[in-house]
Amino acid sequence: MPHPTKLKRLQTLIWVLIFGGLMALVFGLSLQRYRPEAGMVFIVGGALIALIGAVLILVRARLKSTE
């Protein structure tokens, strides 16, 4: 059973990954017009980072707090 402060850190990490990944994805979409290769790297990378954040939500849901 993780400590509540560790759960808080995990929640913060989850949202940083999700929003950071989505920002990278949107940046890649806007960059794709001028540099298609670089844009695709940002799109795929951002999508993967956001997906990792979504998976961590499932992990967080299975953890129980020690409160």
N, C-alpha and C positions, 0 to 999 in steps of 0.2 A: 504494500500500500504506500504510494508516494505521499510525500509531505505536501500540504497545500501550496507552499511557495514554489515547489517544483511543478505543480500543476499550473500555477499562474504563469511560470516561465514557458511551459509548453504551449499554453494558450496564446501567449504573445508571439512565440515562434510560428505557430500555425497561421496567425493573421498576417504576420510579416511575409511569410512565404506566399500566401494566397494573393495578397494585394501587390507584392513585388513582382510575382509571376505575371499577374494580369497587366501590370504596367509595362513590363518587358514585352509582353505579347502585343499590346496596343502600339508600343514604340516600333516593334518589328513590322506591324501592318503599315504604319506610316512611312517607314524607311524602305519598304519593299518597292515602292514606285521608283526610287532613285538608285538603290543598290539591292537588287533582288536576292543575291546570295546572303548578304549581311542581314537583310530583313528576315529571311527564312530562318537563320540561326537564332535571332531574337524570338521569333514566333515559336519555334520548337522548344527552345530553352525556357521561355516564359510559361508555356503550357505545361512542361514537365515540372517546373517549380511549383506552379499552382496545383498540379495534381498531387505532388508530395504533400502539400499543405492539406488537401482534401483527405488524403489517406490518414494523415495525423489526426484529423477530426475523428475518424473512426477509432483510432487507437485511444484517443482521449476519452471517447464515450465508453470504452470498456474498462477504463481505470476507475478505481474507487478511491475516494478521498478518505484521509484519516481523521477528519474533523469530528 
